[in-house]
Amino acid sequence: MIAIDQNTARKVLDTPMQDNDAGAATIRDYLVELVAAVWRDDEGFSGKRPFGDSGWDHELIVPLVRAGLVDGTFDRCGYLDQVDAGAARELIAAAIQELRVPPAAASAEASE
C-alpha cells in the first residue's frame, strides 16, 4: 500500500475525465454519479454495469494514466494497454475517502 497525501487525493478528484457513460467531467463527478446511481436504482443497481456498460472502473483508471498519476501505456489505437492497477485502485480509494472531508474543512486545510 502506498502513502497518499490529502493533496494527491484532491488532485485525483479534480482529474478531468474523457467521454464516459456517467457524463462526468471529473473523477469527483463520476464518483458522485456512481453514488447517485446506487441510491436511484436501489435494489436494481448493477455493480457490474452501473452506467450500462461493464469495464466502468477503466473509465476511472484511464484519466489517472493520462494525468501521469499512475504508470501505464496505451496501444496505438489509444486503448489502455498496461497499467499499475493496484496503484490506480489505491488512488481512487484515497479520493473516495477525501470525499468525506467537509468542504469547509478542506478549504481551511488547503489554506494552511
N, C-alpha and C positions, 0 to 999 in steps of 0.2 A: 504494500500500500504506500502511495506517495503522499507527502505532506502538501496540502493545497491551502494556500492562504486565502483570506477573505477577498482580497483584490482580484485574485485569479478567478475565484468563483463568480464574482461580479462581471468580470470580463467575459466569462463563458456565457452568462445570462444575456449579455448585450451583444453577443456574436450574431452578425447577420446570417439569415438562412437563405438558401436557394429556394426555388419554387418547391412547395411541399403540399402534401394533402391536407394539412391543417390550415393553410393560408396564412401562416405565421411569418412575421418579418424578422423576429429574433428567436434565439433559443428560449428566452424567457416567455415570449408569446406562445411558443409551441408547447411548453410545459403547462402553461395556464390553459390552453385549449385542450390538452390531454386530461387535465383535472375536470374541466367543464364537460368533456365527453363522458367521463366516468359518472359525474353527477346527473347529467341529462339522460343518459342511456340506462342508468340504474342496472338492473339485472341483465339487460340486453347488451351491456358493454362487452366488447371483444378486445381482450388484451392482445390478441394476435393481430387484429386488424382494426385498431381504434378509429382510423380515418378511411377505412375501406380497402386498405392495401397492406399486405404483410411487408416486413422489412422496414417498418416505420422507425426503428431505432437507428437505421442507417441515415435517415433524414437528419438526425441529431449529430451523427458522427462526421458526416461529410463537411459541414461548416467548421468543425473543430480542426480538421486537417487543413482545409483551405486557409484558415486563420493562423496556422502554424502552432496551434496549441497542442496538437497531437501529431506524432510521426505517422506518416502514411504516404502512399503513392496512388496515382490514378493511371489507368491504362490509356491507350491512345484515343479511345472514344470518350474519355472523360469520366469513366466509372471508377469507383473506388476499387483499387487492386489489392493493396496491402495496408494494414492499419494496426497500430498498437491498441487493440480493442480494450484491453484491461485499463490502460491509461484513460481512454475515452470514457469508459464507464465510471471511473473514479471522478473525473471532472464533472460529468453530468450529476453524479450523486452529490458532489460538493455544491454544485449550483442549486440543486433541489433543496439542500439544507439552507443555503443562503436565502431562498425564498421565505424562510421562516423569520428572517430578521425584519422587524417592523420598519417601514420607510423612514420614520423619524430617527430611529437608532442607526440605520445605515448612513443617513446624511451626517449625523453627529460623528460617527466613526470615520467617515471619509474626510471630514474637515480636520481631524487630529493630525 
